[in-house]
Amino acid sequence: MTGELGQLALCLALALSLVQAFAGFTGASRGNVRVMAMGRGAALGSFVFIALAFFTLMFAYVTSDFSVQVVAENSHTAKPLIYKISGVWGNHEGSMILWLLILGVYSAAIAMTQPTDNTANAELGSRALGVQALIAIAFLVFVLLTSDPFGRLYPPPFEGNGLNPLLQDPGLAFHPPLLYLGYVGLSAAFSFAAAALVDKRNDAAWVRRARPFAIAAWTALTLGIAAGSWWAYYTLGWGGFWFWDPVENASLMPWLVATALIHSMMATERTGAFKSWTLLLAITAFSFSLIGTFLVRSGVLNSVHSFANDPRRGLFILMILFVAITAPLTLFAWRAPKLSPGAAFDLASRETGILLNNLLLTAAAATILTGTLYPLVLDAAEGIKISVGPPYFSATVVPMFALLAVLMPLGPIFMWRRTDWRASLYKLRFAFAAAMAAMLLTLAILRPDSVLGLLAVTLGVWLIGGSVSDIARRAGSFRKLRHLPASAWTSALAHAGLGVVALGVVGATSWKSEAIQVLSPGQTMNVGGYALRLDATEQVQGPNYTADRAAITVMSNGRIITVVHPEKRSYPVEQMVTSQSSIRTTVLSDLYVVLGDSREGGGWVVRAYVNPMAPFIWLGAVVMAFAGFIALGARLAAKLRAARAGAVTASAAAE
Amino acid sequence: MKALAALIAVFFFVAQLAPGPAWWAGPQPEEDTYVVPLADPVLEARAKALQRELRCLVCQGQSIDESNAPLAADLRRLIRQQIQGGQSDNDIKSFLVARYGAFVLMKPPVRDDTFFLWFGPAMLVLVGVGVIGVIVARSRRRLGNDEESDLKLDVPEST
């Protein structure tokens, strides 16, 4: 029964999306309040039905209903509950339902923040809902035709195939939902941009509506990428956290464009500058999301991360991609020349900084796309197989990031339209001094063997120093810190956060120590200032696995610090062996211990790594996301204040 | 009968090369993938660096440094043998490329057919800087006109 209920819910969602599209567009063009209200209602209704489908699917997993094919293929009765729940999106079909759910969340949010009159603002939102509906229709048809999760399996098996043990991890509960809240959320900015292109009145007004959605999506995407990176780090057993894997790139590219978008939106909202660039970026950001969806699910790319799929699905998404990119771009080409330019600005100004910022970010995204697709294109065109791996991206994209990092502290300090650049640079003198000091210290004490590592440290300190001096200068005293506007904090925290990430990355790559040794119980190995002694190993039983568990004592300078317990788990159902690494973190560095194979004669291979500053990578991302939360919170607070003030004046007028 | 046996053998061989489960092909059924490190730490460091530049040919995009596949372990042993035999890094890379093609190198070759791959990004940035130059020049011209008509630049500093 649940399968059919879910199927019906999807069909109803599709029907309501059709209504939403029709009502959204016609209501706006006629200025008809009732039809626009129908569009809003349809958006909410469509969301409710997609949510119903989603929870129906979850119910099937939780009750281990193996008559539903995807549940049989991906679940097992002995699987822990949290993985029954999060396993809903651990495969292609289920994750498409999550995709649609998040799209519905954003559509509902647009509907609920819609004015209910027939002003230009209301018409803009109505058309935006129409565009959201078109996207939903395209993907609902895709799911119903090629990726229906509610297909039945008859006769139902007694037991399912289980979930890949690598996915049986809390990371699965967080990483995909956050990621989808991010890059599916970019659809909201896309929809508002497309809506604005149709209606001339909304040249810059759409930015005000779309900006909170763009910031929300960016924040979620930042956290989603960080969560994925951290998950890979502790699960894959060798301390790597970024591999320039095609699917990772698929999430990074929208993030880069979204970052450019929120900066460009800032300029457009402030001085009306870059209207066409902001429109283009909004369209491009979601286009990159769709490209990513295509790359991950079509099977064209070789990745540890991709869903295995048939080409029919790839072709379908490609068609959606084609329409979603060419239609708005055509609109843009038609309308862009008619957009009025914003306030004029000088060479030394924040606007120029934003232009450079956008250039570097989009060039980086374009380069990553080139590198990711090149092997495919070359293979298709000439049958030659090459690999484009991390060395390529380090050589091309990292210099762009470095250049960005140099320019970033200047942004918040440069004024709009015209700035005295000498005075501005002078304001950053402490940050510069700190960066130089860091560089010299690194050279002297750590003697790095790579220029890149040195550069990363210098830039990391430059970024953090720039933010600190910006806040210090604006506040002037500790007391005044509380009264700084939110915007000062958002830029400072976001830029500093990136600096923290840079320091984490350089520590974890350039200064990591690693040791691999065969240890018998009682033997000790040394790594990065720690001594590790294998005490004993034992067999333990988990809910759906058996494991070899080692007790390894960690010592430093003769003192015992802790005992770690890395495991090697064997999952009988899925026939896979995984390593559960033990990470002991002191926030400033990670000690990472992995239990390898057992050797004849009673010894075990033990791999240990010391990754200095690795936690900074994810802490920095959290700081950046926190900046996003502040930005959203500030807007919300301002809205509430305005509403309360409006209520006060209304009641005052009534008296 | 022999043909059938040969066919089955080929099938199994090819099946080994096929990609694993749909998701991560990381930790795989553990065979002996422990590679004894070289005694000389300088040579061992060379081997480690080289490992990161070579692709595991049966994995989904991992280097032989990261992969647990038996083939990756074999390649790790092979490069250590060759390093101890006195081969340079380039010799070893050429040896592997001759055997497996440019595919085995993580860094794509700089050739005619990878021209856009390597030089595209820089060209894009240069073009972009040019475009920005034009935009800024146009804006400055407008600014000059605005100033002539005495418009004030009164946009305050904080966003």
Boltz contact constraints between the chains, C-beta under 6 A:
constraints:
  - contact:
      token1: [A, 164]
      token2: [B, 21]
      max_distance: 6.0
  - contact:
      token1: [A, 164]
      token2: [B, 23]
      max_distance: 6.0
  - contact:
      token1: [A, 166]
      token2: [B, 24]
      max_distance: 6.0
  - contact:
      token1: [A, 236]
      token2: [B, 26]
      max_distance: 6.0
  - contact:
      token1: [A, 238]
      token2: [B, 66]
      max_distance: 6.0
  - contact:
      token1: [A, 245]
      token2: [B, 61]
      max_distance: 6.0
  - contact:
      token1: [A, 302]
      token2: [B, 60]
      max_distance: 6.0
  - contact:
      token1: [A, 302]
      token2: [B, 61]
      max_distance: 6.0
  - contact:
      token1: [A, 303]
      token2: [B, 60]
      max_distance: 6.0
  - contact:
      token1: [A, 303]
      token2: [B, 61]
      max_distance: 6.0
  - contact:
      token1: [A, 304]
      token2: [B, 24]
      max_distance: 6.0
  - contact:
      token1: [A, 304]
      token2: [B, 25]
      max_distance: 6.0
  - contact:
      token1: [A, 304]
      token2: [B, 60]
      max_distance: 6.0
  - contact:
      token1: [A, 307]
      token2: [B, 22]
      max_distance: 6.0
  - contact:
      token1: [A, 308]
      token2: [B, 22]
      max_distance: 6.0
  - contact:
      token1: [A, 344]
      token2: [B, 139]
      max_distance: 6.0
  - contact:
      token1: [A, 344]
      token2: [B, 142]
      max_distance: 6.0
  - contact:
      token1: [A, 344]
      token2: [B, 143]
      max_distance: 6.0
  - contact:
      token1: [A, 344]
      token2: [B, 146]
      max_distance: 6.0
  - contact:
      token1: [A, 345]
      token2: [B, 139]
      max_distance: 6.0
  - contact:
      token1: [A, 346]
      token2: [B, 140]
      max_distance: 6.0
  - contact:
      token1: [A, 346]
      token2: [B, 143]
      max_distance: 6.0
  - contact:
      token1: [A, 347]
      token2: [B, 136]
      max_distance: 6.0
  - contact:
      token1: [A, 352]
      token2: [B, 136]
      max_distance: 6.0
  - contact:
      token1: [A, 355]
      token2: [B, 132]
      max_distance: 6.0
  - contact:
      token1: [A, 359]
      token2: [B, 128]
      max_distance: 6.0
  - contact:
      token1: [A, 363]
      token2: [B, 124]
      max_distance: 6.0
  - contact:
      token1: [A, 363]
      token2: [B, 125]
      max_distance: 6.0
  - contact:
      token1: [A, 366]
      token2: [B, 124]
      max_distance: 6.0
  - contact:
      token1: [A, 367]
      token2: [B, 121]
      max_distance: 6.0
  - contact:
      token1: [A, 370]
      token2: [B, 120]
      max_distance: 6.0
  - contact:
      token1: [A, 374]
      token2: [B, 117]
      max_distance: 6.0
  - contact:
      token1: [A, 385]
      token2: [B, 103]
      max_distance: 6.0
  - contact:
      token1: [A, 386]
      token2: [B, 102]
      max_distance: 6.0
  - contact:
      token1: [A, 386]
      token2: [B, 108]
      max_distance: 6.0
  - contact:
      token1: [A, 387]
      token2: [B, 55]
      max_distance: 6.0
  - contact:
      token1: [A, 387]
      token2: [B, 103]
      max_distance: 6.0
  - contact:
      token1: [A, 387]
      token2: [B, 106]
      max_distance: 6.0
  - contact:
      token1: [A, 388]
      token2: [B, 108]
      max_distance: 6.0
  - contact:
      token1: [A, 389]
      token2: [B, 106]
      max_distance: 6.0
  - contact:
      token1: [A, 391]
      token2: [B, 106]
      max_distance: 6.0
  - contact:
      token1: [A, 391]
      token2: [B, 107]
      max_distance: 6.0
  - contact:
      token1: [A, 392]
      token2: [B, 107]
      max_distance: 6.0
  - contact:
      token1: [A, 392]
      token2: [B, 108]
      max_distance: 6.0
  - contact:
      token1: [A, 396]
      token2: [B, 121]
      max_distance: 6.0
  - contact:
      token1: [A, 415]
      token2: [B, 157]
      max_distance: 6.0
  - contact:
      token1: [A, 416]
      token2: [B, 155]
      max_distance: 6.0
  - contact:
      token1: [A, 417]
      token2: [B, 153]
      max_distance: 6.0
  - contact:
      token1: [A, 417]
      token2: [B, 155]
      max_distance: 6.0
  - contact:
      token1: [A, 418]
      token2: [B, 153]
      max_distance: 6.0
  - contact:
      token1: [A, 485]
      token2: [B, 158]
      max_distance: 6.0
  - contact:
      token1: [A, 487]
      token2: [B, 158]
      max_distance: 6.0
  - contact:
      token1: [A, 487]
      token2: [B, 159]
      max_distance: 6.0
  - contact:
      token1: [A, 577]
      token2: [B, 29]
      max_distance: 6.0
  - contact:
      token1: [A, 577]
      token2: [B, 30]
      max_distance: 6.0
  - contact:
      token1: [A, 578]
      token2: [B, 27]
      max_distance: 6.0
  - contact:
      token1: [A, 579]
      token2: [B, 27]
      max_distance: 6.0
  - contact:
      token1: [A, 597]
      token2: [B, 30]
      max_distance: 6.0
  - contact:
      token1: [A, 605]
      token2: [B, 34]
      max_distance: 6.0
